[in-house]
Amino acid sequence: MVGEHLLDELGRFEGDAEILQAWRDGMAPEPALLVSEWADRHRLLGSRGSAEPGPWRTARTPYLREIMDALSPAHPARRVVFMKGAQVGGTECGNNWIGYAIHHAPGPMLAVQPTTELAKRFSDQRIDPLVEETPAIRERVAPARSRDSGNRQLSKEFPGGQLVMTGANSAVGLRSMSARFLFLDEIDAYPGDVEGEGDPIALAEARARTFGWRRKMLLVSTPTIAGLSRIEREYLASDQRRYFVPCPHCGHRQHLRFERLVWDEGQPETARYLCEDCDGAIGEQHKAAMLAAGEWRATATASDPHAVGFHISALYSPPGWMPWSEIARLWLAAQGDDRAIKTFRNTVLGETWQEAGEAPDWQRLYDRRENWTAGTVPMGGLLLTAGVDVQRDRLEASLWAWGQDRQSWLVEHRVLAGNPFEAAVWEELRLLLGETWRHASGHRLPVAMAAIDSGDGMTTAEVYAFVRRAGAGRAIAVKGQDGLRAAVGQPAATEVRQNGRKLGGLKVWPVGSSFLKAETYGWLKLDRPTEESGDPFPPGYVHLPVYAAGEEFCRQITAEQLVARAGRNGFRRLEWVKTRERNEALDCRVYARAAAAVLGMDGWGDGRWARMADALSLPAAELPTSGNVARPPPAQAAPDTHRPRGWLAPRSGWLR
């Protein structure tokens, strides 16, 4: 052999065999074995991580074969996009690729989950079983018995490569190594910006550029909101493949669409699929044969010739996983609840949700206002939070009460005139947040949490200083983050300086501004039940009082609209834009809602609300779900003069 002959001429030395073998490995051609063939030959599923333990069978999910094979080194694709619904085996597709790389095509690999915590869970629940249950991989990854084994929770070393797992919320993790292979999972849950360093997908992709045409990237996710969904954007830039299956009656090939799934009224167990050509009824018993005979077809021309995209819904879920009858039940259960319908479309159908971007009619809000005694909290309001917007010549604060089913009541909106660079206006805010408000039960409620906007760079230091003086758990600094698809994200620690002097540190909470504005607008559009019907207010209903919600307030809380614009990369994106200059009422509402989320309100069940009601000496029947709770309070609940009562509620309780 050439290497042996050369060493004989130059002279042998210690370690020459290892160097020679490394040279041979580097010169060896890419393996011809495909990922699906490797999985069928080597992958074993254990009971720890699979409902169907035993050898992996691609024939069980035949639509995954072409997706996996596109990840093989010999395939020309560099970017593989998989937009999917639930129960279709998407995660195992990525796991097979990881196993293939460890065993058959070693190289540096980076697997990214939405957060570092999820990356640890992915390692424990997916990668560890993959290593332990598949002999071909187990012999290449040392047991995690010592520090120098190379097998750690977020790092698995193997001959010729390394698998590193990290979260999309960690800039350090995303730029920690160069990687030939990138597995980006659930990308629609990634933050819009990672610690001020940019888009996490772009940061991860930069790790693979040095590998040129040899790099591979798999992007997987269930989609979210149309125009904001990352996986939708990636799929639309690909050749947009869909899985076409033959009708068992006429042979016509079609991709399955939810609109063709039908069932008898009130009987989801009768669900069947109607062929788009012959209108024949296709039953669940036909699904296995249809899937086996299916084929992927491109439905568009990719803007990137090296990008391939696949879309599939839970309608293709193999027999025994998610039957069509279960999909019909989920759809029926979601009716009347926009959030449930959105979840169904995202997770079951693998489709994006189109947000209703138009603003509610301010006049309609103005006309449906309710009467209760000024400055009081109606019977259903059990938690009081404040949202504070900072302007150059004033602070504006809205106080909102929250109750069961996330109903809310505007209690007060105040404008505090003053220069935010001077102490006087912040003292006025301190006194405002230190007041208590009369509850309809006769108790007094303090502000449980105040969220203050720190996004204006000019006044950020003043906000931080105020929050530090207020103390942890009493006021928080928040900053809007449009890409965040949740009410709030994980807080980031920052250092507080004022006039060049260090004051210490605090946490800044990212707020999903776009998410909460869409939520607010959806709730503002809910119809008020008529007195004749006696129906309860719907979940999320926003109660506005005559005394605090004048024409200007109603105009401000509806002052933005969601519009589609072309981004710098050519992809369409949705943005909230002002339809008028003043929008402080909407911003304050968003911040007050974020404060409630930080307190954990979204996770409270009926029992928690009932205990809060008991603390106010309210019978359970007086909770908001029992009917029209926005009735005028009893005479003894009339408000008295607001007086400062010290700074917010004691940490030991929320009642005064």
C-alpha positions as CSV (number, residue, x, y, z in Angstrom):
1,M,0.0,0.0,0.0
2,V,1.1,3.5,-0.7
3,G,1.1,4.7,2.9
4,E,3.0,1.6,4.2
5,H,5.6,1.9,1.4
6,L,6.1,5.6,2.1
7,L,6.6,5.0,5.8
8,D,9.1,2.2,5.1
9,E,11.2,4.7,3.0
10,L,11.0,7.5,5.5
11,G,11.4,5.4,8.6
12,R,9.0,4.2,11.2
13,F,8.2,6.1,14.4
14,E,5.9,5.8,17.4
15,G,2.2,6.4,16.6
16,D,2.8,6.0,12.8
17,A,0.0,3.4,12.6
18,E,-2.6,5.7,14.1
19,I,-1.6,8.5,11.8
20,L,-1.7,6.2,8.8
21,Q,-5.2,5.0,9.7
22,A,-6.4,8.6,10.1
23,W,-5.1,9.4,6.7
24,R,-6.8,6.4,5.2
25,D,-10.1,7.4,6.8
26,G,-9.9,10.9,5.5
27,M,-9.2,9.6,1.9
28,A,-12.0,7.1,2.0
29,P,-15.0,7.8,-0.2
30,E,-18.3,8.7,1.4
31,P,-20.3,5.5,2.4
32,A,-22.9,4.4,-0.1
33,L,-25.2,3.1,2.5
34,L,-28.4,5.2,2.8
35,V,-29.7,6.4,6.2
36,S,-32.9,4.4,5.8
37,E,-30.9,1.3,5.0
38,W,-28.7,1.8,8.0
39,A,-31.8,2.3,10.3
40,D,-33.4,-1.0,9.0
41,R,-30.1,-2.8,9.4
42,H,-28.9,-1.5,12.8
43,R,-31.4,0.6,14.7
44,L,-33.1,-1.1,17.7
45,L,-35.9,0.5,19.7
46,G,-36.2,-0.2,23.4
47,S,-39.3,0.1,25.6
48,R,-37.8,3.1,27.4
49,G,-38.3,5.4,24.4
50,S,-40.7,3.7,22.0
51,A,-44.2,2.3,22.1
52,E,-43.2,-0.3,19.5
53,P,-39.9,-1.8,20.8
54,G,-37.8,-4.0,18.5
55,P,-35.9,-3.5,15.2
56,W,-36.6,-0.2,13.3
57,R,-38.8,-0.8,10.3
58,T,-38.9,2.1,7.7
59,A,-41.8,0.2,6.2
60,R,-43.9,1.2,9.2
61,T,-43.5,4.9,8.2
62,P,-42.6,4.7,4.5
63,Y,-42.9,8.4,3.9
64,L,-39.8,8.9,6.1
65,R,-37.6,6.9,3.7
66,E,-37.0,9.7,1.2
67,I,-36.5,12.3,4.0
68,M,-33.8,10.1,5.7
69,D,-32.1,9.3,2.4
70,A,-31.8,13.0,1.5
71,L,-29.6,13.2,4.7
72,S,-27.2,10.6,3.3
73,P,-23.8,12.0,2.3
74,A,-24.2,10.9,-1.3
75,H,-27.5,12.9,-1.8
76,P,-27.0,16.3,-3.3
77,A,-29.3,18.1,-0.9
78,R,-27.6,20.3,1.7
79,R,-30.8,21.7,3.4
80,V,-33.6,19.3,4.3
81,V,-36.8,20.8,5.6
82,F,-39.5,18.8,7.4
83,M,-42.8,20.6,8.3
84,K,-45.0,18.2,10.0
85,G,-47.9,17.4,12.3
86,A,-47.9,15.2,15.3
87,Q,-47.5,11.4,15.5
88,V,-45.6,11.0,12.2
89,G,-42.1,10.0,13.5
90,G,-40.3,13.2,12.7
91,T,-38.0,13.1,15.8
92,E,-37.0,9.5,15.1
93,C,-36.1,10.5,11.6
94,G,-33.5,12.9,13.1
95,N,-32.3,10.3,15.6
96,N,-31.7,7.8,12.8
97,W,-29.5,10.4,11.1
98,I,-27.6,10.9,14.3
99,G,-27.0,7.2,14.7
100,Y,-26.0,6.9,11.1
101,A,-23.4,9.7,11.5
102,I,-21.9,8.2,14.7
103,H,-21.6,4.7,13.1
104,H,-21.2,5.2,9.4
105,A,-20.3,8.8,8.5
106,P,-18.5,10.3,11.5
107,G,-17.9,14.0,11.8
108,P,-18.8,16.9,14.0
109,M,-22.5,17.2,14.6
110,L,-24.6,19.9,16.4
111,A,-28.2,19.1,17.6
112,V,-30.1,22.2,18.6
113,Q,-33.3,22.2,20.7
114,P,-35.3,25.4,21.6
115,T,-33.8,25.7,25.0
116,T,-30.8,24.3,26.9
117,E,-33.2,22.6,29.3
118,L,-34.9,20.8,26.4
119,A,-31.5,19.9,25.0
120,K,-30.7,18.1,28.3
121,R,-34.1,16.3,28.1
122,F,-33.4,15.4,24.5
123,S,-30.1,13.9,25.5
124,D,-31.6,11.9,28.4
125,Q,-34.8,10.7,26.7
126,R,-33.6,10.3,23.1
127,I,-29.9,10.1,22.6
128,D,-29.0,8.0,25.7
129,P,-31.6,5.3,24.7
130,L,-30.3,5.5,21.1
131,V,-26.7,4.8,22.3
132,E,-27.7,2.1,24.8
133,E,-30.2,0.2,22.7
134,T,-28.3,0.1,19.4
135,P,-25.2,-2.1,19.6
136,A,-23.5,-0.5,16.5
137,I,-23.6,2.8,18.3
138,R,-23.0,1.6,21.8
139,E,-19.6,0.2,20.8
140,R,-18.5,3.6,19.5
141,V,-19.7,5.9,22.4
142,A,-17.9,5.1,25.7
143,P,-20.1,4.7,28.8
144,A,-20.6,7.8,31.0
145,R,-18.6,6.4,33.9
146,S,-15.8,8.9,34.2
147,R,-15.0,12.5,33.3
148,D,-12.6,11.5,30.5
149,S,-15.0,9.1,28.8
150,G,-16.2,11.7,26.3
151,N,-19.8,10.8,27.1
152,R,-21.4,13.7,28.9
153,Q,-25.0,14.9,29.0
154,L,-24.6,17.5,26.2
155,S,-21.6,16.0,24.4
156,K,-21.0,12.5,23.0
157,E,-17.6,11.8,21.5
158,F,-17.0,8.9,19.1
159,P,-14.2,7.9,16.7
160,G,-13.9,10.6,14.0
161,G,-16.5,13.0,15.4
162,Q,-18.5,14.5,18.3
163,L,-22.2,15.2,18.9
164,V,-22.9,18.4,20.8
165,M,-26.4,19.3,22.0
166,T,-27.4,22.8,22.9
167,G,-30.3,25.2,23.2
168,A,-31.2,27.9,20.7
169,N,-31.3,30.3,23.6
170,S,-27.5,29.9,24.2
171,A,-25.3,32.0,22.0
172,V,-22.2,30.3,23.5
173,G,-23.6,26.8,22.6
174,L,-24.4,27.9,19.0
175,R,-20.9,29.1,18.3
176,S,-18.9,26.6,20.4
177,M,-17.8,24.4,17.5
178,S,-17.7,23.9,13.7
179,A,-20.1,21.2,12.6
180,R,-20.6,19.3,9.3
181,F,-24.0,18.1,10.3
182,L,-26.8,20.3,11.9
183,F,-30.0,18.9,13.3
184,L,-32.3,21.9,14.2
185,D,-35.4,20.6,16.0
186,E,-38.7,22.5,16.6
187,I,-37.3,25.7,15.1
188,D,-40.6,27.5,15.4
189,A,-40.0,27.6,19.2
190,Y,-36.6,29.2,18.8
191,P,-36.2,32.8,20.1
192,G,-36.1,35.6,17.6
193,D,-32.7,36.8,18.9
194,V,-30.1,35.0,21.0
195,E,-28.6,37.3,23.6
196,G,-28.3,40.1,21.1
197,E,-26.2,38.1,18.7
198,G,-28.9,37.4,16.0
199,D,-31.1,34.7,14.7
200,P,-30.2,31.2,16.2
201,I,-30.6,29.4,12.8
202,A,-28.1,31.8,11.2
203,L,-25.7,31.4,14.1
204,A,-25.9,27.6,13.8
205,E,-25.6,27.6,10.1
206,A,-22.4,29.6,10.2
207,R,-20.9,26.7,12.1
208,A,-21.2,24.5,9.0
209,R,-19.9,26.8,6.2
210,T,-16.3,25.6,6.4
211,F,-17.5,22.2,5.2
212,G,-18.8,23.6,1.9
213,W,-20.8,21.2,-0.2
214,R,-20.2,18.3,2.3
215,R,-22.4,20.0,5.0
216,K,-26.0,18.8,5.8
217,M,-28.7,20.6,7.7
218,L,-32.1,19.1,8.8
219,L,-34.7,21.6,10.0
220,V,-37.8,20.1,11.6
221,S,-40.8,21.7,13.3
222,T,-44.5,21.9,13.7
223,P,-45.5,25.3,12.3
224,T,-47.0,28.2,14.2
225,I,-48.3,31.6,12.9
226,A,-48.4,32.3,9.2
227,G,-45.8,34.8,8.2
228,L,-43.9,34.3,11.4
229,S,-43.3,30.6,11.2
230,R,-39.7,29.7,10.5
231,I,-40.5,26.2,9.2
232,E,-43.1,27.6,6.8
233,R,-40.5,30.1,5.5
234,E,-38.0,27.3,4.9
235,Y,-40.6,25.0,3.4
236,L,-41.8,27.7,1.0
237,A,-38.2,28.3,-0.2
238,S,-37.8,24.6,-1.0
239,D,-39.4,22.4,-3.7
240,Q,-42.4,21.8,-1.4
241,R,-42.8,18.1,-1.6
242,R,-46.1,16.3,-0.6
243,Y,-46.7,12.7,-0.2
244,F,-49.2,11.4,-2.8
245,V,-51.0,8.1,-2.1
246,P,-53.3,6.1,-4.4
247,C,-57.0,5.7,-3.8
248,P,-57.8,2.0,-3.1
249,H,-60.9,2.3,-5.4
250,C,-59.7,4.2,-8.5
251,G,-56.0,4.4,-8.1
252,H,-55.9,8.2,-8.3
253,R,-52.9,9.7,-6.5
254,Q,-53.5,12.6,-4.1
255,H,-52.0,14.2,-1.0
256,L,-54.3,13.9,2.0
257,R,-56.2,17.1,3.0
258,F,-58.3,17.6,6.1
259,E,-61.2,19.0,4.1
260,R,-61.7,15.5,2.6
261,L,-62.1,13.8,6.0
262,V,-65.8,13.4,6.8
263,W,-67.9,11.7,9.5
264,D,-71.5,11.4,10.5
265,E,-72.7,14.3,12.7
266,G,-71.6,13.7,16.3
267,Q,-70.0,10.4,15.5
268,P,-66.2,10.9,14.9
269,E,-65.8,7.1,15.0
270,T,-67.3,7.0,11.6
271,A,-64.5,9.1,10.1
272,R,-63.5,8.2,6.5
273,Y,-61.6,9.9,3.7
274,L,-63.3,10.8,0.4
275,C,-61.2,10.4,-2.7
276,E,-61.0,13.7,-4.6
277,D,-61.4,11.9,-7.9
278,C,-64.0,9.1,-7.5
279,D,-65.5,10.4,-4.2
280,G,-65.1,6.8,-2.8
281,A,-65.0,6.3,0.9
282,I,-61.5,5.3,2.1
283,G,-61.4,3.7,5.6
284,E,-58.6,3.4,8.1
285,Q,-58.1,-0.2,7.0
286,H,-56.8,1.1,3.7
287,K,-54.1,3.3,5.2
288,A,-51.2,0.9,5.5
289,A,-51.4,-0.1,1.8
290,M,-51.8,3.5,0.7
291,L,-48.8,4.6,2.6
292,A,-46.6,1.8,1.3
293,A,-47.6,2.7,-2.3
294,G,-47.1,6.5,-1.8
295,E,-44.5,8.8,-3.4
296,W,-43.1,12.3,-2.8
297,R,-43.8,14.8,-5.5
298,A,-42.4,18.3,-5.7
299,T,-45.1,21.0,-6.1
300,A,-42.8,24.0,-6.6
301,T,-39.4,25.0,-7.8
302,A,-36.9,25.7,-5.0
303,S,-35.2,29.1,-4.8
304,D,-32.2,27.1,-3.5
305,P,-31.4,24.1,-5.8
306,H,-29.8,22.3,-2.8
307,A,-32.9,22.6,-0.6
308,V,-35.6,19.9,-0.4
309,G,-38.8,20.3,1.6
310,F,-41.3,17.8,2.9
311,H,-44.7,18.4,4.5
312,I,-46.9,15.8,6.1
313,S,-49.8,15.9,8.5
314,A,-51.2,13.4,11.1
315,L,-53.6,12.2,8.5
316,Y,-50.7,10.0,7.4
317,S,-50.0,8.7,10.9
318,P,-49.6,4.9,10.5
319,P,-52.2,2.5,11.8
320,G,-52.3,2.3,15.6
321,W,-50.8,5.8,16.1
322,M,-53.4,8.5,15.5
323,P,-56.4,7.2,13.6
324,W,-58.7,9.4,11.6
325,S,-61.4,9.0,14.2
326,E,-59.1,10.6,16.9
327,I,-58.4,13.5,14.5
328,A,-62.2,14.0,14.1
329,R,-62.6,14.0,17.9
330,L,-59.9,16.5,18.4
331,W,-61.5,18.8,15.8
332,L,-64.9,18.6,17.4
333,A,-63.5,19.3,20.9
334,A,-61.7,22.4,19.6
335,Q,-64.8,24.1,18.2
336,G,-65.6,27.4,19.8
337,D,-62.0,27.9,21.1
338,D,-59.7,29.7,18.7
339,R,-56.7,28.7,20.8
340,A,-57.7,25.0,20.5
341,I,-58.3,25.3,16.8
342,K,-54.9,27.0,16.3
343,T,-53.2,24.1,18.3
344,F,-55.1,21.6,16.1
345,R,-54.0,23.1,12.9
346,N,-50.4,23.5,14.0
347,T,-49.8,20.2,15.7
348,V,-52.2,17.8,14.0
349,L,-52.4,19.2,10.4
350,G,-48.9,20.7,10.4
351,E,-50.3,23.9,9.0
352,T,-49.7,27.5,10.0
353,W,-52.4,29.6,11.7
354,Q,-53.5,32.8,10.1
355,E,-53.8,35.5,12.8
356,A,-56.7,37.9,12.4
357,G,-54.6,41.0,11.9
358,E,-57.3,43.6,11.7
359,A,-57.8,45.8,14.8
360,P,-61.1,45.6,16.7
361,D,-63.5,48.4,16.1
362,W,-62.9,51.0,18.8
363,Q,-66.5,52.2,18.6
364,R,-67.8,48.7,19.3
365,L,-65.6,48.6,22.4
366,Y,-66.8,52.0,23.5
367,D,-70.5,51.0,23.1
368,R,-70.1,47.8,25.1
369,R,-68.5,49.3,28.2
370,E,-69.8,48.3,31.6
371,N,-70.8,50.2,34.7
372,W,-69.2,49.6,38.1
373,T,-68.0,52.0,40.8
374,A,-65.0,53.9,39.8
375,G,-61.6,52.7,41.0
376,T,-62.9,49.3,42.3
377,V,-62.2,45.7,41.4
378,P,-65.4,43.8,40.3
379,M,-66.3,40.5,41.9
380,G,-64.4,38.3,39.4
381,G,-61.1,40.1,39.6
382,L,-58.8,38.2,41.9
383,L,-55.3,39.4,40.9
384,L,-54.1,42.9,40.2
385,T,-51.2,43.8,38.0
386,A,-49.8,47.0,36.4
387,G,-48.3,47.7,33.1
388,V,-46.2,50.9,32.8
389,D,-45.1,52.6,29.5
390,V,-42.3,55.1,29.6
391,Q,-42.4,58.2,27.4
392,R,-40.0,61.1,27.2
393,D,-42.4,63.5,29.2
394,R,-44.5,61.1,31.2
395,L,-45.2,57.6,32.5
396,E,-48.5,55.9,31.7
397,A,-49.8,53.0,33.9
398,S,-52.8,50.7,33.5
399,L,-54.0,48.5,36.3
400,W,-55.8,45.4,35.3
401,A,-57.6,42.8,37.4
402,W,-57.5,39.1,36.3
403,G,-59.8,36.3,37.1
404,Q,-60.6,32.7,36.2
405,D,-60.5,31.8,32.4
406,R,-58.2,34.8,32.0
407,Q,-61.0,37.3,32.0
408,S,-59.7,40.8,32.8
409,W,-61.1,44.1,34.1
410,L,-59.5,47.5,33.5
411,V,-59.4,49.2,37.0
412,E,-57.6,52.4,36.2
413,H,-55.4,54.1,33.7
414,R,-53.3,57.0,34.9
415,V,-50.9,59.5,33.2
416,L,-48.1,60.6,35.4
417,A,-46.6,63.8,33.8
418,G,-42.9,64.4,34.4
419,N,-39.4,63.9,33.1
420,P,-38.4,60.3,33.4
421,F,-34.8,61.5,33.9
422,E,-35.8,63.2,37.2
423,A,-36.8,61.5,40.4
424,A,-40.2,63.2,40.9
425,V,-42.2,61.1,38.4
426,W,-40.7,57.8,39.7
427,E,-41.7,58.8,43.2
428,E,-45.3,59.4,41.9
429,L,-45.2,55.9,40.3
430,R,-44.0,54.4,43.6
431,L,-46.9,55.9,45.4
432,L,-49.4,54.8,42.8
433,L,-48.2,51.2,42.9
434,G,-48.2,51.3,46.7
435,E,-51.9,52.1,46.8
436,T,-54.6,49.4,47.3
437,W,-57.9,49.1,45.5
438,R,-61.3,48.3,47.0
439,H,-62.6,44.9,45.9
440,A,-66.3,44.3,45.5
441,S,-66.1,41.9,48.5
442,G,-64.9,44.7,50.7
443,H,-61.3,43.6,50.9
444,R,-58.5,45.7,49.4
445,L,-56.2,44.4,46.7
446,P,-52.6,45.6,46.2
447,V,-50.7,45.4,42.9
448,A,-49.2,42.0,42.9
449,M,-46.7,42.8,40.2
450,A,-45.8,45.8,38.0
451,A,-44.1,45.3,34.6
452,I,-42.2,48.4,33.3
453,D,-41.1,48.9,29.8
454,S,-37.3,49.2,29.5
455,G,-37.0,49.0,25.7
456,D,-36.4,52.7,25.1
457,G,-32.6,52.9,25.3
458,M,-32.7,56.5,26.5
459,T,-34.6,55.7,29.7
460,T,-33.4,52.1,30.3
461,A,-31.1,53.0,33.2
462,E,-33.9,54.9,35.0
463,V,-36.2,51.9,34.7
464,Y,-33.5,49.5,36.0
465,A,-32.8,51.8,38.9
466,F,-36.5,52.0,39.9
467,V,-36.9,48.2,39.6
468,R,-33.9,47.6,41.8
469,R,-35.2,50.0,44.5
470,A,-38.6,48.3,44.3
471,G,-37.1,44.9,45.1
472,A,-37.4,41.5,43.5
473,G,-40.9,40.1,43.0
474,R,-42.5,43.5,43.2
475,A,-41.7,45.1,39.9
476,I,-39.9,43.8,36.8
477,A,-38.2,45.4,33.8
478,V,-39.5,44.1,30.5
479,K,-38.5,44.4,26.9
480,G,-40.6,43.6,23.9
481,Q,-39.4,40.8,21.6
482,D,-41.6,40.3,18.6
483,G,-40.1,36.9,17.7
484,L,-41.1,35.4,21.0
485,R,-44.1,33.1,20.6
486,A,-45.1,33.1,24.3
487,A,-46.3,35.7,26.8
488,V,-42.8,35.9,28.4
489,G,-39.5,34.2,27.9
490,Q,-36.6,33.4,30.2
491,P,-35.2,36.5,32.0
492,A,-31.7,37.6,31.2
493,A,-29.4,39.0,33.9
494,T,-28.0,42.5,33.3
495,E,-25.9,45.0,35.2
496,V,-27.5,48.2,36.4
497,R,-25.6,51.5,36.1
498,Q,-26.7,55.0,36.8
499,N,-24.6,58.1,36.3
500,G,-21.6,55.9,35.7
501,R,-22.1,54.1,39.0
502,K,-22.7,50.4,39.4
503,L,-25.9,49.7,41.3
504,G,-25.8,45.9,40.9
505,G,-27.7,43.4,38.8
506,L,-31.3,42.5,37.9
507,K,-33.2,40.4,35.4
508,V,-34.9,41.7,32.3
509,W,-37.9,39.8,31.1
510,P,-38.5,39.4,27.3
511,V,-42.1,39.9,26.4
512,G,-43.8,38.4,23.3
513,S,-45.3,41.6,22.2
514,S,-46.7,40.3,18.9
515,F,-48.1,37.2,20.7
516,L,-49.8,39.2,23.4
517,K,-51.2,41.8,21.0
518,A,-52.7,39.1,18.9
519,E,-54.1,37.5,22.1
520,T,-55.5,40.8,23.3
521,Y,-57.2,41.6,19.9
522,G,-58.7,38.1,19.8
523,W,-60.2,38.7,23.3
524,L,-61.4,42.2,22.5
525,K,-63.4,40.8,19.6
526,L,-65.4,38.5,21.8
527,D,-69.1,39.3,21.9
528,R,-70.8,40.3,25.2
529,P,-73.6,37.9,26.2
530,T,-77.0,39.4,26.1
531,E,-79.0,39.9,29.3
532,E,-81.8,37.8,27.9
533,S,-79.6,34.8,27.3
534,G,-78.1,34.8,30.8
535,D,-74.9,33.2,29.4
536,P,-71.6,33.7,31.2
537,F,-68.9,35.9,29.7
538,P,-66.6,33.8,27.4
539,P,-63.0,33.0,28.5
540,G,-60.6,35.8,28.0
541,Y,-63.3,38.5,27.9
542,V,-62.0,42.0,28.4
543,H,-64.2,44.2,30.6
544,L,-63.9,47.9,30.1
545,P,-65.6,50.4,32.5
546,V,-67.3,53.6,31.5
547,Y,-65.3,55.7,34.0
548,A,-61.8,54.7,32.7
549,A,-62.2,53.6,29.1
550,G,-63.2,56.8,27.3
551,E,-63.0,57.3,23.5
552,E,-59.2,58.0,23.6
553,F,-58.5,54.9,25.6
554,C,-60.6,52.7,23.2
555,R,-58.8,54.3,20.2
556,Q,-55.4,53.6,21.8
557,I,-56.0,50.0,22.7
558,T,-57.0,49.3,19.0
559,A,-54.2,51.5,17.5
560,E,-52.1,48.8,15.8
561,Q,-52.7,46.3,13.0
562,L,-50.9,43.2,11.8
563,V,-49.7,43.6,8.2
564,A,-47.5,41.5,5.9
565,R,-44.3,43.0,4.7
566,A,-41.4,41.7,2.6
567,G,-38.3,41.2,4.7
568,R,-34.7,41.8,3.7
569,N,-34.3,38.2,2.8
570,G,-37.3,38.3,0.5
571,F,-39.6,36.3,2.8
572,R,-42.9,37.7,3.9
573,R,-43.1,38.6,7.6
574,L,-45.9,40.0,9.7
575,E,-45.4,43.3,11.6
576,W,-47.5,45.3,14.0
577,V,-47.8,48.8,12.8
578,K,-49.5,51.8,14.3
579,T,-52.7,53.1,12.7
580,R,-52.5,56.3,14.8
581,E,-49.8,58.0,16.9
582,R,-51.0,57.2,20.4
583,N,-51.0,53.5,21.5
584,E,-50.0,53.6,25.1
585,A,-53.2,51.9,26.3
586,L,-52.3,48.8,24.2
587,D,-48.7,48.8,25.4
588,C,-49.7,49.1,29.0
589,R,-52.2,46.2,28.6
590,V,-49.4,44.0,27.1
591,Y,-47.1,44.8,30.0
592,A,-49.8,44.1,32.6
593,R,-50.6,40.8,30.9
594,A,-46.9,39.9,30.9
595,A,-46.7,40.6,34.7
596,A,-49.6,38.2,35.2
597,A,-47.7,35.6,33.1
598,V,-44.6,36.1,35.2
599,L,-46.7,35.4,38.3
600,G,-47.7,32.1,36.8
601,M,-51.4,32.9,36.1
602,D,-51.5,30.9,32.9
603,G,-50.8,27.7,34.8
604,W,-53.4,28.2,37.5
605,G,-56.2,25.7,37.6
606,D,-59.7,26.0,39.0
607,G,-58.5,25.0,42.5
608,R,-56.0,27.9,42.7
609,W,-58.6,30.4,41.7
610,A,-61.1,28.9,44.2
611,R,-58.6,29.3,47.0
612,M,-58.0,32.9,46.0
613,A,-61.7,33.5,46.0
614,D,-62.0,31.9,49.5
615,A,-59.3,34.3,50.7
616,L,-61.7,37.1,49.7
617,S,-64.6,35.3,51.5
618,L,-66.3,34.7,48.1
619,P,-68.4,31.5,47.6
620,A,-67.3,29.4,44.7
621,A,-70.5,30.3,42.8
622,E,-69.3,33.9,42.5
623,L,-66.3,33.0,40.3
624,P,-66.5,34.4,36.7
625,T,-67.6,31.2,35.0
626,S,-71.0,31.4,36.8
627,G,-72.5,34.2,34.8
628,N,-72.4,38.0,34.4
629,V,-69.9,38.9,37.1
630,A,-69.5,42.5,36.1
631,R,-72.5,43.6,38.1
632,P,-72.4,46.7,40.2
633,P,-70.7,46.0,43.6
634,P,-72.7,46.1,46.8
635,A,-72.9,49.4,48.6
636,Q,-70.4,48.5,51.3
637,A,-67.8,48.1,48.6
638,A,-67.8,51.7,47.5
639,P,-64.3,53.0,47.2
640,D,-62.7,55.3,49.7
641,T,-60.0,57.7,48.9
642,H,-56.8,56.1,47.6
643,R,-53.9,56.5,50.0
644,P,-50.4,55.1,49.8
645,R,-50.2,52.0,51.9
646,G,-46.5,51.3,51.7
647,W,-44.8,49.5,48.8
648,L,-46.9,46.8,47.3
649,A,-48.1,43.6,49.0
650,P,-46.0,41.7,51.6
651,R,-44.2,38.7,50.1
652,S,-46.2,36.5,52.4
653,G,-49.6,37.3,50.8
654,W,-51.5,39.3,48.3
655,L,-54.4,40.6,50.4
656,R,-54.4,43.7,52.6
